[in-house]
Amino acid sequence: MFGLGTANLLKGQLHSAKAHLQKASANMPTDIGTLHALAWCHVLGGDLDEAHATFAGALALDPDWGESHGGMAVVDAMRGQADDAQASIERALRLDPECVPALYAQAILSGEAADPARLQAWAHRLFGKRFGP
């Protein structure tokens, strides 16, 4: 189920992705990676309440995952809760200085993510460092 859900998520098939990832999460309730994929499915679908709850569930399982704090920062930034987002960004970056969701939350807060050209340039800068030309 996780593999199908992730494949559907990558294809942008959010309804199918969510269904598969919910089943996977029911079968593997302590798998943080499955919770993250499901939370991102909610983010992409615009269901920020469910995304927040799912990232909170991941944090309850293990509060030392920067990716969970970064995801929570994205949700808070998208909700306009800058103080909460900033606190989560700081926690995420202490745990993982290269935490992509935390860096994305910073881009949301700065307004860089609102402009497609600036977001694309940001992504090229970020991922160019990781993967080369």
N, C-alpha and C positions, 0 to 999 in steps of 0.2 A: 503494500500500500504506500509506503513512504516513497519508493522509487517512482511509482505512477504519479503520485501527488507532486513530487518535485518536477518530473517531466512536464506535467500539465502546467505547473506554475511557470516554468521556463517558456512554455509556448503561449502563455497569457490566457490559458483556459482556467480562469479562476474558480468557476463553479465546480468543475471536476476536481481541480487541485484541492479545494477546500474539503470536498467529500472524502477524497482518498486520505488526506492528511488527518482529518478527524478520526477516521477509522484507524489509521496508524497510531495516532495518539492514544486512542482507547486501548489498543493492543500493547503499546509501549508507553505507559503513562509517565515514566521517569526519564524518557529519552529527550534531552534538552534540544538536540538538533531537530527533532520532529516538531517540538513546540515552536522553535524559531521559524521553521518553514511555514507552519500554520499561522503564526503571528504575521509574517510578511504577506501571506495570502490575504489576511484581514486588512493590512495596511493598504495593499494595492487595490483592494475592493472598497476602500473608503470606510470600513467599519472600525473606527479607531477605538471604540469601547471594547470590542472583542480583542483587538490587537493588544491593548493595554492589559486586559485580563490574562491573555495568553503569555505575554512577556512577564507579567507578575507571577504567573504559575512557574515559569522557568526560573525566576529569581528565588522563589520559595524553595525549589529543589536544590539550587546551588547559587548562592549570592556572589560567587567569585568568578562568574563568567562575564567578561567585558562585553561580549556580544549581546547579552541580555540587557545590560544597562544601556548600551548603545541603541538597541531597539526601542527601549522605553524612552530614551531621549528623542528619537525620531517622532514617536507618537506625541510626546509632550510638545515638541516644537511645532508639529502640524496642528495641534490644538491651540497654539498661541500661548502656551504656558512656559514662557522663557526661563523663569527661575528654576522650575522643576527640570526642564530640559538641560539647563546648564549644570545643575547638580549631577544629573545622570551622565552627562558628557564627561565631567571631571572624574567620576568613579570609573567609567569605562576606560578612559585613557590612562588612569593609574594602573588598571589591570592589564590593558593591552594598548600600548602607545600607537598602534596602527589600526585600531578598531574602526573599520569602515563605517558601520552605522553611526558611531559617535561623530566621525568626521562629516558624514552626511547631515546629521542633526545640526552641526555648526554651519553648514552651507545653507540649511533652511533658515536658521536664525539670522544669518547675515544677509539673507535675500538672494544669495548667489543661486540657490536652487530654483528660484521663481522664474529666472530668465533662461530659456532653453540653451542659448548660445553660451552663457556663462556656466551653466551646469555641465554642458558638454566639455568645455575647456577644463573645468574642475575635475571631471572624470578622467580626462586624458592625463592631467598632471598626476592624479592619484594613482591610476592604474599603470601609467607609463613607468613610474618608479618601481612598481612591483614586477612588471612583466616585460619591460624593455620596449623597443620600437615595434 
